[in-house]
């Protein structure tokens, strides 16, 4: 039987790298624990609409929302669609004025005189104000939006009127600057303002000044830019940053609908960087999805979102329809207060969104991590390449170490640490499973192997194997821990590969240790090339081909559902199981670990020790590798706090092992019943 040696120097370097990874992960844990304040927000207009729908004074609805836990209201730039409705100003098309004149409904003599003199043009727009502050702000913003040559004042009797050259329908929807009166009303009601300004066309410093002048004296918690560009993009982002710094305003970054990074806005990540990442992630439940959610489910969604994705601004939407036995007003206040209570029970504070301190792991510690990964890679190769001489192992290690360490010494290394993280995510689950295979090869086997010993060894083995796999998680976390990954400005893009590559790495080692084509000489494997040829020459039955195609389809689905991107849809029954697990555990175990990987791990032990078919044993080894790889891959979602990822992995291991135990008990009972029937038949025959 071939013996594989584990180079102790490589093991030592892996251990040193592990300590470095744990130090960085502990620092990361402290950074995450200091970012636990969530901002509960609503659109100001939504609250006003709720008051209107319920026939209640706005002040009463605002007070109720504040008591229910809402801290901030989002205020958008005003438009003439809103101003025409609230009566503070109005925009009238020249064609409408002419129509009124000729129909006799235009009675104001000053306006009639202008028409008679030919001063009123059908294509122009005439802006009048009924609130002085609003009108003054329109006089300021309209020339900035359209250009001074397209806006000029005229006198109509005792009233000043702005004549604007623009398309009337587009003009009604055009952004006209942040409304001071609304922001003051929000502050007066006890809320912070989340400002939602948009960018100007061919923006200049004067226009940026105009936005921030409106915000002076206003209690603003965040700026969340509206539209496809941030204010100042593309050339004056730095100027916007300086204005935000002077007023100490946090940047709100809207999570994309795919839950992958952010809603695309030019200049967003540049502003975040220049602000030293004084930024908070914002999430809102999609408008078409919320009506389908019961209140309890929506509250649970917020809790999970804030815990798992580092969301710190919850932009909530009121429900349009009431819950049974409640009014619309009562429904929404219950929704808001239940969300606040749930978050506080989870250890969050409610207030203006907190932000991460600008954290980046020590280059020295990361250099040690890279040394450990080089050692792990060389160790793996020594375990799968027959006759890999020790001197060549050291030479390979030295070469890869120099390539990986030099960028850190030179003050760079961002790309190399991503490669290192990818290597760690794949190597350590593979090494963990290879270690298990080598231990199993050293054990005596019997078809009547003690069931109690199988169970005891299985639980010890899954704990130790998972511990080795989680070393890869410490490496991955240590290499990628910085605020850009916490905010998901940068993401780990090798997730789909981490679901497949560990199985390939383990498969190569499996062929070096076992002969899956010969039950009697399973520990004397044929050369890898010969095994491949043997595999290609297998005569396949139709039913075998169907099983193989089923497994391939399952693998495709498995990969499609992995990673950050949207993939294969999740069945409804699984969504219900997930919801149940989310309510029952601090961190929901991952399905791949709970229902596939860890139960298969337990079966691997029994399959080998009880001398089950070697081919079945090999299939279970691949399935078990899925669970080990998934535990590490969990940590690749850097927006999820490290403590939650760790608890999720442990929960999945414990529950998956118990589920595997249940499977083994069923198998053992079936074997006992079968042997009892056989004994009875033999007794009757005698």
C-alpha positions in Angstrom: 0.0 0.0 0.0 1.4 3.4 -1.1 2.3 5.7 1.9 1.9 9.4 1.6 4.0 11.7 3.8 2.9 15.1 5.1 5.9 17.4 5.1 6.1 18.8 8.7 7.8 22.0 7.5 4.9 22.7 5.2 2.5 21.8 8.0 4.3 24.3 10.3 4.1 27.1 7.7 0.4 26.4 7.3 0.0 26.7 11.1 1.8 30.0 11.2 -0.4 31.3 8.3 -3.4 30.1 10.2 -2.4 32.2 13.3 -2.0 35.3 11.0 -5.4 34.6 9.5 -7.0 34.3 12.9 -5.5 37.6 14.1 -6.9 39.5 11.1 -10.3 37.7 11.4 -10.4 38.8 15.1 -9.6 42.4 14.1 -12.4 42.1 11.5 -14.8 40.8 14.1 -14.2 44.0 16.2 -14.6 46.2 13.2 -18.0 44.6 12.5 -19.1 44.7 16.1 -18.6 48.5 16.1 -20.9 48.9 13.1 -24.3 47.9 14.6 -26.6 51.0 14.2 -29.3 50.6 11.6 -31.3 53.5 10.2 -35.0 52.9 9.7 -36.2 55.2 6.9 -39.2 56.0 4.8 -39.9 58.3 1.9 -41.4 61.5 3.2 -43.9 61.4 0.3 -45.0 57.9 1.4 -45.9 59.1 4.8 -47.8 62.1 3.4 -49.7 59.8 1.1 -50.5 57.5 4.1 -51.9 60.5 6.0 -54.0 61.5 2.9 -55.3 58.0 2.4 -56.3 57.6 6.0 -57.8 61.2 6.3 -55.4 62.1 9.1 -53.3 65.2 9.8 -49.7 64.7 8.5 -48.4 65.8 11.9 -50.2 62.9 13.6 -48.9 60.3 11.1 -45.3 61.7 11.4 -45.5 61.4 15.2 -46.8 57.9 15.1 -44.0 56.8 12.7 -41.4 58.3 15.0 -42.8 56.5 18.0 -42.8 53.3 15.9 -39.0 53.6 15.4 -38.6 55.4 12.1 -35.5 57.6 12.4 -35.2 59.3 9.0 -37.2 60.4 6.0 -35.9 60.5 2.4 -36.6 63.8 0.7 -36.3 63.9 -3.1 -35.9 66.9 -5.3 -39.1 68.7 -6.1 -40.8 68.7 -9.5 -43.6 70.7 -11.0 -45.8 67.6 -10.9 -45.6 67.9 -7.1 -45.7 71.7 -7.0 -48.8 71.9 -9.2 -50.4 69.4 -6.8 -49.5 71.1 -3.5 -50.2 74.6 -4.8 -46.9 76.2 -3.8 -46.1 77.0 -7.4 -47.5 76.2 -10.8 -46.3 75.8 -14.3 -48.8 76.6 -17.1 -48.2 76.0 -20.8 -48.5 79.1 -23.0 -50.9 77.1 -25.2 -53.2 76.7 -22.2 -53.2 80.4 -21.5 -54.1 81.2 -25.1 -56.9 78.6 -25.0 -58.3 80.2 -21.9 -58.1 83.6 -23.5 -60.0 82.6 -26.6 -62.6 80.6 -24.6 -63.2 83.6 -22.4 -62.1 81.9 -19.1 -59.0 84.0 -18.7 -60.3 86.9 -16.7 -57.2 88.5 -15.2 -56.7 91.8 -17.1 -52.9 91.7 -16.8 -52.7 88.3 -18.5 -55.3 89.3 -21.1 -53.2 92.3 -21.9 -50.1 90.2 -22.5 -52.0 87.9 -24.8 -53.4 91.0 -26.7 -49.9 92.3 -27.1 -48.7 89.0 -28.5 -46.3 88.4 -25.5 -47.7 85.0 -24.6 -46.1 82.2 -26.7 -47.8 78.8 -27.1 -44.4 76.9 -26.8 -43.3 78.7 -23.6 -44.0 77.8 -20.0 -45.1 80.3 -17.4 -44.1 79.7 -13.8 -45.9 81.4 -10.9 -45.3 81.1 -7.2 -47.7 81.0 -4.3 -45.1 80.4 -1.6 -42.2 82.9 -1.6 -39.5 80.5 -0.4 -40.4 77.9 -3.0 -40.5 80.6 -5.8 -37.1 81.9 -4.7 -35.6 78.4 -5.0 -37.2 77.9 -8.4 -35.6 81.2 -9.5 -32.3 79.8 -8.3 -32.5 76.3 -9.7 -34.2 76.7 -13.1 -31.3 78.7 -14.7 -28.9 76.1 -13.3 -30.9 73.3 -14.8 -31.8 74.8 -18.2 -29.3 77.7 -18.6 -29.9 81.4 -18.0 -30.8 82.0 -21.6 -33.9 79.8 -21.3 -35.4 81.4 -18.2 -36.3 85.1 -17.8 -38.7 86.9 -15.5 -41.5 89.1 -16.5 -43.9 91.2 -14.5 -47.6 90.4 -14.7 -49.5 93.0 -12.7 -47.9 92.9 -9.2 -46.7 89.3 -9.7 -43.3 88.1 -10.9 -43.5 85.3 -13.4 -40.8 83.1 -14.9 -40.9 82.4 -18.6 -39.3 79.1 -19.4 -38.4 77.6 -22.8 -38.8 73.8 -22.5 -41.0 70.9 -23.4 -44.0 71.1 -21.1 -44.4 67.3 -20.4 -40.7 66.9 -19.7 -40.6 70.0 -17.6 -43.3 68.7 -15.2 -41.0 65.7 -14.4 -37.7 67.6 -14.3 -35.9 67.7 -10.9 -35.8 71.2 -9.5 -33.5 71.0 -6.4 -33.9 69.9 -2.8 -37.0 71.5 -1.2 -36.0 73.4 1.9 -39.5 73.5 3.3 -39.9 69.7 3.2 -36.5 69.2 4.8 -37.3 71.6 7.6 -40.7 70.0 8.1 -38.9 66.6 8.4 -36.4 67.9 11.0 -39.2 69.7 12.9 -41.0 66.4 13.2 -37.9 64.9 14.8 -36.5 63.0 11.9 -33.2 63.1 10.1 -33.2 63.9 6.3 -31.9 61.4 3.8 -31.1 63.7 0.9 -31.8 62.3 -2.6 -30.3 64.9 -5.1 -29.7 64.2 -8.7 -26.8 65.3 -11.0 -26.9 68.3 -13.4 -26.2 68.1 -17.1 -22.6 69.2 -17.6 -22.3 69.9 -13.9 -20.1 72.7 -12.5 -19.1 73.9 -9.1 -21.8 76.5 -8.8 -24.5 73.8 -9.2 -22.9 71.6 -6.6 -22.7 74.6 -4.2 -26.4 75.2 -4.8 -27.2 71.6 -3.6 -25.1 71.8 -0.4 -26.3 75.4 0.4 -29.8 74.0 0.6 -28.5 71.3 3.1 -26.9 73.9 5.4 -28.7 74.0 8.8 -30.5 70.7 8.0 -29.9 67.6 10.0 -28.9 65.2 7.2 -27.9 61.7 8.0 -27.0 60.5 4.5 -26.9 61.4 0.9 -28.3 58.8 -1.5 -27.9 60.0 -5.0 -30.8 59.6 -7.5 -30.4 58.6 -11.1 -27.5 57.0 -13.0 -24.9 59.5 -11.8 -23.7 60.9 -8.5 -23.6 64.6 -8.1 -20.5 66.0 -9.7 -19.9 63.0 -12.0 -17.9 62.5 -14.1 -15.4 65.4 -13.6 -16.2 67.0 -10.2 -16.6 64.1 -7.9 -13.8 65.4 -5.7 -15.6 68.6 -5.3 -18.7 66.8 -4.1 -16.6 64.7 -1.7 -15.1 67.9 -0.1 -18.6 69.3 0.4 -19.8 66.0 2.0 -16.8 66.0 4.3 -17.4 69.6 5.4 -21.0 68.7 6.4 -20.0 65.2 7.7 -22.5 63.4 5.6 -22.5 59.7 5.1 -22.8 58.2 1.6 -25.7 55.8 1.1 -25.1 53.0 -1.5 -28.2 51.3 -2.9 -27.9 47.5 -3.1 -28.7 46.2 -6.6 -31.9 44.3 -7.1 -29.8 41.2 -7.7 -28.2 41.7 -4.3 -24.9 41.9 -6.1 -23.0 45.1 -5.3 -24.9 48.3 -6.1 -27.4 50.1 -8.3 -25.0 51.4 -11.1 -24.2 55.1 -10.5 -21.2 56.8 -12.2 -18.8 58.1 -9.5 -20.3 56.1 -6.6 -17.2 54.0 -5.7 -15.0 57.0 -6.3 -16.9 59.0 -3.7 -16.9 56.1 -1.3 -13.1 55.8 -1.6 -12.5 59.6 -1.2 -14.7 59.6 1.9 -12.5 56.9 3.4 -15.5 54.6 3.1 -17.8 56.6 5.3 -20.6 54.8 3.5 -23.6 52.7 4.4 -25.4 50.0 2.3 -29.1 50.7 1.6 -31.7 48.1 0.9 -35.4 48.3 0.1 -37.8 45.4 -0.5 -38.8 45.5 -4.2 -42.1 47.3 -4.7 -43.7 44.3 -6.5 -42.5 41.9 -3.9 -43.6 43.5 -0.6 -47.4 43.1 -1.1 -46.8 39.3 -1.3 -45.0 39.3 2.1 -46.9 39.0 5.4 -45.8 41.4 8.0 -43.9 38.8 10.0 -42.0 37.7 6.8 -41.1 41.3 5.9 -39.8 41.9 9.5 -37.8 38.7 9.2 -36.4 39.9 5.9 -35.1 43.1 7.4 -33.5 41.2 10.3 -31.7 38.8 8.0 -30.7 41.5 5.6 -29.1 43.6 8.2 -27.4 40.7 9.8 -26.1 38.9 6.7 -25.5 41.7 4.2 -24.2 44.6 6.3 -27.3 46.7 5.3 -27.4 49.8 7.6 -30.1 51.9 5.9 -33.5 50.1 5.7 -35.6 52.2 3.3 -39.0 50.8 4.1 -42.3 51.1 2.2 -45.7 51.3 3.8 -48.3 48.6 3.1 -51.2 49.8 0.9 -53.6 47.2 2.3 -54.4 46.4 5.9 -53.7 43.2 7.8 -56.7 41.4 9.2 -58.4 43.3 12.0 -56.3 46.4 11.5 -56.5 49.7 9.7 -53.8 50.6 7.1 -52.4 53.0 9.6 -52.2 50.4 12.4 -50.8 47.8 10.0 -47.9 50.0 9.1 -47.1 51.2 12.6 -47.1 47.6 13.7 -44.7 46.8 10.8 -42.3 49.6 11.7 -42.3 48.9 15.5 -41.9 45.1 15.0 -38.9 45.7 12.7 -37.3 48.0 15.3 -38.0 45.5 18.1 -36.6 42.6 16.1 -33.4 44.5 15.3 -32.9 45.6 18.9 -33.4 42.0 20.0 -30.6 41.0 17.6 -28.2 43.5 19.2 -28.6 46.4 16.8 -29.1 50.0 17.8 -31.6 52.3 15.9 -30.4 55.6 14.6 -28.4 57.3 11.9 -26.5 54.5 10.0 -23.2 53.6 11.4 -20.2 53.0 9.1 -17.1 50.8 9.0 -13.8 52.2 10.2 -11.4 52.2 7.3 -9.8 48.9 7.9 -7.1 47.0 5.9 -5.2 44.0 7.2 -1.5 44.1 8.0 0.7 43.4 5.0 3.1 41.4 7.2 0.3 39.1 8.3 -0.9 38.7 4.8 2.6 37.8 3.7 2.5 35.0 6.2 -0.8 33.9 4.9 0.6 33.7 1.4 3.5 31.6 2.7 1.0 29.2 4.2 -0.9 29.0 0.9 2.3 28.3 -1.0 3.1 25.6 1.5 -0.5 24.1 1.2 -0.3 24.0 -2.6 3.1 22.3 -2.5 1.8 19.9 0.1 -1.1 19.0 -2.0 1.1 18.3 -5.0 3.3 16.1 -2.9 0.2 14.0 -2.0 -0.9 13.4 -5.6 2.3 13.2 -7.6 4.1 9.9 -7.1 7.9 10.3 -6.6 7.8 14.1 -6.1 11.2 14.5 -4.6 11.6 16.6 -1.5 14.2 18.9 -3.0 11.9 19.8 -5.9 9.1 20.4 -3.4 11.3 23.0 -1.6 12.3 24.5 -4.9 8.7 24.9 -6.0 7.7 26.3 -2.6 10.6 28.9 -2.7 9.7 30.0 -6.3 6.0 30.5 -5.6 6.7 32.2 -2.2 8.9 34.8 -3.9 6.3 35.4 -6.6 3.6 35.9 -3.9 5.6 37.8 -1.3 7.4 40.4 -3.5 4.1 42.3 -4.3 3.4 42.8 -0.6 6.9 44.0 0.0 6.5 46.6 -2.8 3.2 47.8 -1.2 0.9 46.2 -3.7 -0.6 42.7 -3.7 -4.3 43.3 -4.2 -4.5 40.9 -7.1 -2.2 38.3 -5.6 -4.2 38.1 -2.4 -7.4 37.4 -4.5 -5.5 34.6 -6.2 -4.4 33.4 -2.7 -7.9 33.5 -1.4 -9.1 31.4 -4.4 -6.3 28.9 -3.7 -7.2 28.7 0.0 -10.9 28.2 -0.7 -10.0 25.1 -2.9 -6.9 23.7 -1.3 -8.0 23.3 2.3 -11.2 21.4 1.7 -9.2 19.1 -0.6 -6.5 18.6 2.0 -9.1 17.9 4.6 -10.7 15.2 2.6 -7.4 13.7 1.5 -6.4 13.5 5.2 -9.7 11.6 5.8 -9.0 9.2 2.9 -5.5 8.4 4.2 -6.9 7.7 7.7 -9.5 5.4 6.2 -6.9 3.5 4.2 -5.1 2.7 7.5 -8.1 1.2 9.2 -9.2 -2.5 9.1 -12.5 -3.1 7.3 -15.2 -5.7 7.9 -18.8 -6.1 6.7 -19.7 -6.5 10.4 -17.7 -3.5 11.6 -19.1 -2.3 15.0 -21.9 0.3 14.4 -21.0 2.1 17.6 -17.4 2.5 16.5 -18.6 3.8 13.1 -20.7 6.4 14.8 -18.0 7.5 17.2 -15.3 7.7 14.5 -17.7 9.5 12.1 -18.4 12.3 14.6 -14.7 12.7 15.5 -13.8 12.6 11.8 -16.3 15.2 10.7 -15.2 17.6 13.4 -11.5 17.2 12.6 -12.0 17.3 8.8 -14.2 20.4 9.1 -11.6 22.1 11.3 -9.0 21.6 8.5 -11.4 23.0 6.0 -12.2 26.0 8.1 -8.5 26.8 8.2 -9.1 27.7 4.6 -11.8 30.1 5.8 -9.4 31.8 8.1 -6.9 32.2 5.2 -9.6 33.5 2.9 -11.0 35.9 5.5 -7.5 37.1 6.5 -6.6 37.9 2.9 -9.7 39.7 1.9 -10.7 41.5 5.1 -10.9 45.2 4.3 -13.6 47.7 4.2 -14.0 47.5 0.4 -15.1 43.8 0.7 -17.2 44.5 3.8 -19.2 47.1 1.7 -19.1 44.8 -1.3 -17.4 47.4 -3.5 -15.0 44.5 -4.2 -16.3 40.9 -4.3 -14.8 37.5 -4.5 -15.4 36.3 -8.0 -14.3 32.7 -7.8 -17.3 31.3 -6.0 -18.6 29.0 -8.7 -15.1 27.6 -9.1 -14.9 26.8 -5.4 -17.9 24.4 -5.8 -16.2 22.3 -8.5 -12.5 22.5 -8.1 -12.2 20.9 -4.6 -14.0 17.8 -6.1 -11.5 17.7 -8.9 -8.6 18.0 -6.5 -10.0 15.3 -4.3 -10.8 13.1 -7.3 -7.2 13.2 -8.4 -6.1 12.1 -4.9 -8.8 9.5 -4.8 -7.4 7.8 -7.9 -3.9 7.9 -6.4 -5.2 5.9 -3.3 -8.0 3.6 -4.5 -8.7 1.4 -7.4 -12.4 2.0 -8.1 -12.5 -0.7 -10.8 -11.3 -3.5 -8.5 -13.1 -4.3 -5.2 -10.5 -6.8 -4.1 -7.4 -4.7 -4.7 -9.0 -1.3 -4.0 -5.9 -0.1 -2.1 -3.6 -0.9 -5.0 -4.6 1.7 -7.5 -3.8 1.5 -11.2 -1.9 4.5 -12.6 -4.1 7.5 -13.2 -3.8 7.2 -17.0 -4.8 3.6 -16.9 -7.8 4.3 -14.7 -9.0 7.0 -17.1 -8.7 4.5 -20.0 -10.5 1.9 -18.0 -13.2 4.4 -17.2 -13.6 5.3 -20.9 -13.9 1.6 -21.9 -16.7 0.8 -19.4 -19.8 -0.8 -21.1 -22.7 1.4 -20.1 -26.3 0.2 -19.6 -29.1 2.6 -20.5 -30.1 2.9 -16.9 -26.6 3.7 -15.9 -26.4 6.4 -18.6 -29.7 7.8 -17.3 -28.3 8.0 -13.7 -25.1 9.6 -15.0 -27.1 12.2 -17.0 -29.2 12.9 -13.9 -26.1 13.5 -11.8 -24.7 15.8 -14.5 -28.0 17.8 -14.5 -27.8 18.0 -10.7 -24.3 19.3 -10.9 -25.3 22.0 -13.4 -28.2 23.1 -11.2 -25.8 23.0 -8.2 -23.4 25.4 -9.9 -26.1 27.6 -11.4 -27.5 28.2 -8.0 -24.2 29.1 -6.5 -22.4 32.4 -6.1 -23.6 36.0 -6.0 -25.4 36.1 -9.4 -29.0 35.0 -10.0 -29.1 31.5 -11.3 -31.4 28.5 -11.2 -34.7 29.3 -9.3 -35.2 27.9 -5.8 -38.2 25.6 -5.3 -40.9 26.8 -3.1 -40.5 23.9 -0.6 -36.9 24.8 -0.2 -37.8 28.4 0.5 -40.1 27.3 3.2 -37.4 25.1 4.8 -35.0 28.0 4.6 -37.5 30.3 6.3 -37.9 27.7 9.1 -34.2 27.4 9.6 -33.8 31.1 9.6 -36.3 31.4 12.5 -34.7 28.5 14.4 -31.0 29.4 14.2 -28.8 32.4 14.6 -27.4 31.7 11.1 -29.3 29.5 8.7 -27.2 26.4 7.7 -26.6 26.1 4.0 -28.6 23.5 2.2 -25.6 22.0 0.4 -24.0 21.3 3.7 -27.0 20.3 5.7 -28.7 18.0 3.1 -25.9 16.8 0.9 -22.3 17.3 2.1 -22.3 16.4 5.8 -24.8 13.4 5.6 -22.7 12.1 2.8 -19.6 12.4 5.0 -21.2 10.1 7.6 -22.1 7.6 4.8 -18.5 7.7 3.5 -17.2 6.3 6.8 -19.7 3.4 6.9 -19.3 2.7 3.2 -15.6 2.2 3.6 -15.5 0.4 6.9 -18.4 -1.9 6.0 -16.9 -2.8 2.6 -19.6 -1.3 0.5 -19.0 -1.1 -3.3 -15.9 1.1 -3.9 -17.7 3.0 -6.7 -20.5 4.1 -4.3 -17.8 5.0 -1.7 -16.2 7.3 -4.4 -19.5 9.0 -5.2 -20.1 9.7 -1.5 -16.6 11.1 -1.2 -17.4 13.7 -3.9 -20.7 14.5 -2.2 -18.9 15.0 1.2 -16.4 17.3 -0.5 -19.3 19.6 -1.5 -20.0 20.1 2.2 -16.4 20.9 3.1 -16.0 23.3 0.2 -19.3 25.0 1.0 -18.2 25.7 4.5 -15.2 27.7 3.2 -17.1 29.3 0.4 -19.5 30.8 3.0 -16.6 33.0 4.1 -16.2 34.3 0.5 -19.3 36.4 1.1 -17.3 39.1 2.8 -20.3 41.3 3.5 -21.5 38.7 5.9 -20.0 39.1 9.4 -17.2 36.6 10.1 -18.9 35.4 13.3 -22.1 34.7 11.5 -20.3 32.7 8.8 -18.5 30.7 11.5 -21.7 29.9 13.4 -23.4 29.0 10.1 -20.7 26.5 9.3 -20.8 24.9 12.8 -24.6 24.7 12.7 -24.5 23.1 9.3 -21.9 20.6 10.4 -23.8 19.6 13.6 -27.2 19.3 12.0 -25.8 17.6 8.9 -24.0 15.1 11.0 -27.2 14.4 13.0 -29.1 14.0 9.7 -26.3 11.6 8.5 -26.6 9.7 11.8 -30.3 9.3 11.2 -29.5 7.8 7.7 -27.0 5.5 9.2 -29.4 4.3 11.9 -32.0 3.6 9.2 -29.4 1.6 7.2 -28.4 -0.3 10.3 -32.0 -1.1 11.2 -32.6 -2.3 7.6 -29.4 -4.5 7.8 -30.5 -5.9 11.1 -34.0 -6.6 9.8 -32.6 -8.3 6.7 -30.2 -10.4 8.7 -33.0 -11.4 11.0 -35.1 -12.5 8.1 -32.2 -14.5 6.7 -31.6 -16.2 10.1 -35.3 -17.1 10.3 -35.2 -18.6 6.8 -32.2 -20.6 7.7 -33.9 -21.9 10.9 -37.0 -22.8 9.0 -35.0 -24.6 6.3 -33.1 -26.6 9.0 
